[in-house]
Amino acid sequence: MFEQLTERFETLFKKLKGLGKLTESNIQDALKDVRRTLLEADVNYKVVKNFTENVKKKALGEKVLSSITPGQQFIKIVHDELTSLLGAESQEVKFSSSPPTIWMLVGLQGSGKTTACGKLAKYFRKKGKRPLLVAADIKRPAAVQQLIILGRNLNIPVFSDSKKLWQNPEKICEQAKKKATDDDFDLLIIDTAGRLHIDKDLMDKLQSVKKKIKPHEVILVADAMTGQDAVNIASSFENEVGLDGIFLTKMDGDARGGAALSIKAVCGKPIKFIGVGENLDALELFYPDRMASRILGMGDVVSLVEKAQETISLEEAQKLEKKLREQRYTLKDFYDQLQQIKKMGSLDSILGMIPNLGTKALKGLSFDEKDLTKVEAMINSMTKKEKERPEIIDGSRRRRIAQGSGTSAQDVNKLLKQFSMMQKMVKKLNRPDLKSLGKGLFTS
Amino acid sequence: MFVLKKLKSGLSKTRGNLLKKVKELVGLHPKLDQKFLEKLEEILLSADIGVEGTSKIISGIKEKSKKEDIGGSEKIVELLKDNMNSIFEDSYKYDASEDLSTTPWVQMIVGVNGTGKTTTIGKLAKKYLDDKKKVLVAACDTFRAAAGEQLEIWAKRVGADMVRSQLGQDPASVAFDAVKAAISRKVDVLIADTAGRLHTKSNLMEELKKIKRVLEKCLSGAPHEILLVIDATTGQNALSQAKFFNDALGVSGIVLAKLDGTAKGGIVVAIASELKIPVKWVGVGEDVSDLEKFDSKSFVEALLE
């Protein structure tokens, strides 16, 4: 996500770094670039205008600090302005003191509401909540069915009008609320029908559901790829229904994410969650400062460390460190590491958080999760002995491994070569260079 | 035929915005000067026409004003029309007729998640059925929960035959069955629904390529049409979507869905200006009949009249 925006800023800042001082004229050029960059990223032109004006005001008013170059100073101003535009700090998710907490998801058709419901339910069950999903989209063909299937996969109950008793979203929600209170569910997540923001009737209906049910949060589910219309969508929903937060979906594509800036700027409501993949655990909380850093190519180490802590236990890490030091690193360890990385999320999202990796360097690499599956299959097809001492793998063993894993002998060769390179590196290293590590492993 | 009236009502929001804004501007700035053009640029950008499309239009107007005295800003609507039309003409010659003489005529519908593929298929099937064609739809979206059910409801609604699938089944195998069924049942048009996918996921794009290969293998010449469905509310990312899908599959046309809801539609100009893929259909409403053949001249008329 945001790669292209990031890339633009990188070139822009490279130009700026060479500047001796900030003057009205060289700021003007830089601002023009900033403006174009943001416009191409689908940020609304009014938002862009305010943004560049604020940056200009601050850049010209600021005294040049002796410790940093004027270029760095300008970047800092842009970063601060971007952070404040995205929302100065992250928004904690609040729960009602008298459960159930009720969330209602609203949005345009195809923005990803139903999937978002599933993701939220999964995420907050992990945090100890007892969620109940409510299928109140009775308009789109098979929408109820979709939520029921998601619920079944997650093992989370779904409340639906399966007997067609009510056939009305308002009544369905009321009944769901009753059920939640009776059966002790503490989080009610309501999926609503997608509607166009210019459809007055449907917006009124949403309003009346809101009045009846009194949700604690009305969350706008918005597609990160939305164009200039994002401001109209956000402001319509804000004015007609009233919003408490935003869930930005499809952030794992190459959308430049301008919609995030526009929506935030226009309705002033915080972006709380982002969807970063098709799987139901591909949900992240939104941190404005981290996102600003990410947009400007400064990486997001905090999120990376948090993710690692969530998935890798201290014990495991110490064990691995010891092995590395004693140079007993085997294919088995490599396999375990792969599993841990997989638990952290998609490779793309992990690599995106590493600072200074440079979008350019990453561009040539295609991180196909399938390659990893191949590697796993090959290692799984090896005997214990082979995993510990890969040098014993000869032609016949290689053929067996290839056959067992559905790969070719060349694939096995490639893996072994890369592993031996890695071992050599491990020997040299006590300071892992992530860049070359990544390159050796995942490119062909 | 391209029904101008329907498109006009569908585009009313866009038109209201674009035309209204331009007219307001003309009221404020009777002179066609730098300042006027700057304001005009903002209006065009806000309609998702994109940086490149906008600068093409603006420089076109500038050039014209250099060559001849075009007077004040009151003629600007005409100038805009001319420039937009020339962008479309430069980009592609589009022949609106479809040659359905080969049967089964196989169509593959692709796009990112949530753009409206399944709905578009329902509408397309209706069009062909109205032309007395025998239509079969294939549920090659085996990934998203209840996608097959959604397609089935549409198929029933319009009265098309359908090849079902299991969740998690290899979509290419569904495509295989569908072509076999289409041939044996003497179907005129086969429309294959596929799972939505972000164009940057290379493994998922590989899956699409496989579906295409299977179609080709079962029936030489198939798929005869690969339509990319783009959500009209999408911004400049639509260009990236078109590019990736085109590189992977060779897209023969674009369906612009949900054009009725957006205040924009300018993305059509952006796509024409930067890519050579013709827009073939536009979705202009929620009703099953709300799908129109796209014609650039009528589109520009509807946009600026």
Interface residues (C-beta under 8 A of the other chain):
Chain A: R36 L39 E40 A41 D42 N44 Y45 K46 L108 Q109 G110 S111 G112 R140 P141 A142 A143 Q145 Q146 L147 I148 I149 L150 N153 L196 H197 I198 D199 D223 M225 T226 G227 Q228 D229 A230 N232 I233 K250 D252 G253 D254 A255 R256 G258 A259 E278 S366 D368 E369 K370
Chain B: K13 E42 L45 S46 A47 D48 G50 V51 V112 N113 G114 T115 G116 T118 F143 R144 A145 A146 A147 E149 Q150 E152 I153 W154 L167 L198 H199 T200 K201 S202 N203 E206 D231 T233 T234 G235 Q236 N237 A238 S240 Q241 K258 D260 G261 T262 A263 K264 G266 I267
